[in-house]
Amino acid sequence: MKGSSIFIFLAIVLTIFSLLNYYIIRRGWQALAGTGGFRTIVLVVYGALTICFFAGRALSRGRPGKFAESLSVVGSFYMGILIYLFLLLVFVDGLRLIDKAVPFFPAVLRQHSRQAGRAAFFAVTGITLALTIGGFIHMRYFRVKTMDIVIGKRAGGIETLNLVLLGDIHVGPFMHNPRLEKIVQTINSLKPDLVLIPGDIVNEETLPSELEKMTESFRKIRSRYGVFASTGNHEYFAGIEKSLSYLKKSGFTVLQDEAVLVDNALTIVGRINSSYIGHTERRKPLKEILSGVDLNLPVILLDHQPVYLEESQMAGVDLQLSGHTHGGAIFPITIINDRLYEIGQGYGRKGNTQYYVTSGVGIWEPPARIGTTAEIVLMRVKFHP
């Protein structure tokens, strides 16, 4: 984006963010009227969560360390709290408006409106915390999804291929090394011929010590033809040169608007992420990348964001693998995700081009999954002309 575009984008985001917080604080203050110092304590705690959100990110960029990471963790949980507090408050206020037009609340609630307001406050807060904590616990679980893919081309002497796809790992505050080791063990148990990762492998908050451990873990992956990756937006947020250095140290072949022939049988293409704040580089047209590629052989594309799907179809790509969306991560953002992207999660097809958008094995923020599940995908690919 250009400087003016960044300013406008940030201004819009901060305005929305401020309005959401004003609404939540105002309604909480009203609901806790008459509780004395308790509502002041609640306001201070909520304000501290807001400060953690900004302070954690600022310190992660200026003075990264355990303290900055801890603030980022608290701030990330705050994002989940913010979303669900707002949605539940809107739901409660919606009921109040309906009741004014068509009364349906029990008379006792109107007679004791202050007590009812406090009860609603504790109910909304309790449900929010339950959803946030439950979503965090579910986030740490991942499944192995197995599916069959048929590509209508010959692939040299290869008839079948065990392809393992995992995306959006987000090594950082919520993906420390013990969990990453478990993921690597799972990958190896699937006996992959090829491991493909379409971006967002690292996070901007990731400590150098964690990055070093990451490289040690990733180098344990056992794959017949290796591990290929493309970059996502978070590689750029973290500093692209640093990110590439660690990924290559991990034994990955990182493709940035590049194509590579594997075993004279199939082509793997990796694209630069289509858009990210502060980066102005233009990526190459896909047809230009494929100009020297034998399209009689299967072409598998790694493209972090599932956008411009027609370009892949027109260029002759057989299988596009993407991530980025996390499947929406939490309800009701899952619904928005399905409306925002033509294929926001899972499998899709356009003509002869097949697509799969993984919900990812990690998460960014808020650190929760509600209505989605983290996944590693095992694709049993068959080549039949």
Secondary structure in CASP SS format (residue, H / E / C, confidence):
PFRMAT SS
TARGET T0000
AUTHOR 0000-0000-0000
METHOD secondary structure of the structure
MODEL  1
M C 1.00
K C 1.00
G H 1.00
S H 1.00
S H 1.00
I H 1.00
F H 1.00
I H 1.00
F H 1.00
L H 1.00
A H 1.00
I H 1.00
V H 1.00
L H 1.00
T H 1.00
I H 1.00
F H 1.00
S H 1.00
L H 1.00
L H 1.00
N H 1.00
Y H 1.00
Y H 1.00
I H 1.00
I H 1.00
R H 1.00
R H 1.00
G H 1.00
W H 1.00
Q H 1.00
A H 1.00
L C 1.00
A C 1.00
G C 1.00
T C 1.00
G C 1.00
G H 1.00
F H 1.00
R H 1.00
T H 1.00
I H 1.00
V H 1.00
L H 1.00
V H 1.00
V H 1.00
Y H 1.00
G H 1.00
A H 1.00
L H 1.00
T H 1.00
I H 1.00
C H 1.00
F H 1.00
F H 1.00
A H 1.00
G H 1.00
R H 1.00
A H 1.00
L H 1.00
S H 1.00
R H 1.00
G H 1.00
R C 1.00
P C 1.00
G C 1.00
K H 1.00
F H 1.00
A H 1.00
E H 1.00
S H 1.00
L H 1.00
S H 1.00
V H 1.00
V H 1.00
G H 1.00
S H 1.00
F H 1.00
Y H 1.00
M H 1.00
G H 1.00
I H 1.00
L H 1.00
I H 1.00
Y H 1.00
L H 1.00
F H 1.00
L H 1.00
L H 1.00
L H 1.00
V H 1.00
F H 1.00
V H 1.00
D H 1.00
G H 1.00
L H 1.00
R H 1.00
L H 1.00
I H 1.00
D H 1.00
K H 1.00
A H 1.00
V C 1.00
P C 1.00
F C 1.00
F C 1.00
P C 1.00
A H 1.00
V H 1.00
L H 1.00
R H 1.00
Q H 1.00
H C 1.00
S H 1.00
R H 1.00
Q H 1.00
A H 1.00
G H 1.00
R H 1.00
A H 1.00
A H 1.00
F H 1.00
F H 1.00
A H 1.00
V H 1.00
T H 1.00
G H 1.00
I H 1.00
T H 1.00
L H 1.00
A H 1.00
L H 1.00
T H 1.00
I H 1.00
G H 1.00
G H 1.00
F H 1.00
I H 1.00
H H 1.00
M H 1.00
R C 1.00
Y C 1.00
F E 1.00
R E 1.00
V E 1.00
K E 1.00
T E 1.00
M E 1.00
D E 1.00
I E 1.00
V E 1.00
I E 1.00
G C 1.00
K C 1.00
R C 1.00
A E 1.00
G C 1.00
G C 1.00
I E 1.00
E C 1.00
T E 1.00
L E 1.00
N E 1.00
L E 1.00
V E 1.00
L E 1.00
L C 1.00
G C 1.00
D C 1.00
I C 1.00
H C 1.00
V E 1.00
G E 1.00
P C 1.00
F C 1.00
M E 1.00
H C 1.00
N H 1.00
P H 1.00
R H 1.00
L H 1.00
E H 1.00
K H 1.00
I H 1.00
V H 1.00
Q H 1.00
T H 1.00
I H 1.00
N H 1.00
S H 1.00
L C 1.00
K C 1.00
P C 1.00
D C 1.00
L E 1.00
V E 1.00
L E 1.00
I E 1.00
P E 1.00
G C 1.00
D C 1.00
I C 1.00
V E 1.00
N C 1.00
E C 1.00
E C 1.00
T C 1.00
L C 1.00
P H 1.00
S H 1.00
E H 1.00
L H 1.00
E H 1.00
K H 1.00
M H 1.00
T H 1.00
E H 1.00
S H 1.00
F H 1.00
R C 1.00
K C 1.00
I C 1.00
R C 1.00
S C 1.00
R C 1.00
Y C 1.00
G C 1.00
V E 1.00
F E 1.00
A E 1.00
S E 1.00
T C 1.00
G C 1.00
N H 1.00
H H 1.00
E H 1.00
Y H 1.00
F H 1.00
A C 1.00
G C 1.00
I H 1.00
E H 1.00
K H 1.00
S H 1.00
L H 1.00
S H 1.00
Y H 1.00
L H 1.00
K H 1.00
K H 1.00
S C 1.00
G C 1.00
F C 1.00
T E 1.00
V E 1.00
L C 1.00
Q C 1.00
D C 1.00
E E 1.00
A E 1.00
V E 1.00
L E 1.00
V E 1.00
D C 1.00
N C 1.00
A C 1.00
L E 1.00
T E 1.00
I E 1.00
V E 1.00
G E 1.00
R C 1.00
I C 1.00
N C 1.00
S C 1.00
S C 1.00
Y C 1.00
I C 1.00
G C 1.00
H C 1.00
T C 1.00
E C 1.00
R C 1.00
R C 1.00
K C 1.00
P C 1.00
L H 1.00
K H 1.00
E H 1.00
I H 1.00
L C 1.00
S C 1.00
G C 1.00
V C 1.00
D C 1.00
L C 1.00
N C 1.00
L C 1.00
P C 1.00
V E 1.00
I E 1.00
L E 1.00
L E 1.00
D C 1.00
H C 1.00
Q C 1.00
P C 1.00
V C 1.00
Y C 1.00
L H 1.00
E H 1.00
E H 1.00
S H 1.00
Q H 1.00
M H 1.00
A H 1.00
G C 1.00
V C 1.00
D C 1.00
L E 1.00
Q E 1.00
L E 1.00
S E 1.00
G C 1.00
H C 1.00
T C 1.00
H H 1.00
G H 1.00
G H 1.00
A C 1.00
I E 1.00
F C 1.00
P C 1.00
I H 1.00
T H 1.00
I H 1.00
I H 1.00
N H 1.00
D H 1.00
R H 1.00
L H 1.00
Y C 1.00
E C 1.00
I C 1.00
G C 1.00
Q C 1.00
G E 1.00
Y E 1.00
G E 1.00
R E 1.00
K E 1.00
G C 1.00
N C 1.00
T E 1.00
Q E 1.00
Y E 1.00
Y E 1.00
V E 1.00
T C 1.00
S C 1.00
G C 1.00
V C 1.00
G C 1.00
I C 1.00
W C 1.00
E C 1.00
P C 1.00
P C 1.00
A C 1.00
R C 1.00
I E 1.00
G C 1.00
T C 1.00
T C 1.00
A E 1.00
E E 1.00
I E 1.00
V E 1.00
L E 1.00
M E 1.00
R E 1.00
V E 1.00
K E 1.00
F E 1.00
H C 1.00
P C 1.00
END
